[in-house]
């Protein structure tokens, strides 16, 4: 039964990761549309660089925040 529980746990983790990827791709398109709207289509390279920097900074901040919340939850 331990193997069955481990398989279910791994499948749940993979499904969760898949939904996370889908959400990330949706946000990717939304943010690209916002950058395109405010920076125009003529400055795609600059817009994508700004987008990459903003998303990277946001990812770092959120990752740190999640790690702190998880640490507090562990006690």
C-alpha positions in Angstrom: 0.0 0.0 0.0 2.9 2.4 0.5 3.7 2.2 -3.2 0.1 3.0 -4.1 0.1 6.0 -1.8 3.4 7.2 -3.3 2.1 6.9 -6.8 -1.0 8.8 -5.9 1.1 11.5 -4.3 3.4 11.8 -7.4 0.4 12.0 -9.7 -1.2 14.7 -7.6 2.1 16.6 -7.7 2.3 16.3 -11.5 -1.3 17.4 -12.0 -0.7 20.4 -9.7 2.5 21.3 -11.7 0.5 21.0 -14.9 -2.1 23.4 -13.7 0.6 25.7 -12.5 2.2 25.7 -16.0 -1.2 26.4 -17.6 -1.7 29.4 -15.2 1.9 30.6 -15.9 1.3 30.5 -19.7 -2.0 32.4 -19.3 -0.3 35.1 -17.2 2.6 35.2 -19.8 0.1 36.1 -22.5 -1.7 38.6 -20.4 1.5 40.4 -19.3 2.8 40.4 -22.9 -0.4 42.0 -24.1 -0.1 44.7 -21.4 3.5 45.4 -22.3 2.6 45.5 -26.0 -0.3 47.9 -25.3 1.8 50.4 -23.2 5.1 50.1 -25.1 3.7 49.6 -28.6 4.7 47.0 -31.1 7.7 49.0 -32.4 9.7 48.3 -29.3 9.2 44.6 -28.9 12.8 43.9 -27.8 12.8 46.5 -25.1 9.3 45.5 -24.1 10.3 41.9 -23.7 13.4 42.8 -21.8 11.3 44.9 -19.4 8.8 42.1 -19.2 11.6 39.5 -18.4 13.1 41.7 -15.7 9.7 42.4 -14.1 8.7 38.8 -14.1 12.0 37.7 -12.7 11.9 40.2 -9.9 8.3 39.2 -9.1 9.2 35.5 -9.2 12.0 36.0 -6.7 9.8 38.0 -4.3 6.9 35.5 -4.5 9.3 32.5 -4.1 10.8 34.1 -0.9 7.4 34.9 0.4 6.1 31.3 -0.2 9.2 29.9 1.5 8.7 32.0 4.6 5.0 31.1 4.7 5.9 27.4 4.4 8.5 27.7 7.1 6.0 29.3 9.5 3.5 26.6 8.7 6.0 23.9 9.7 6.5 25.6 13.0 
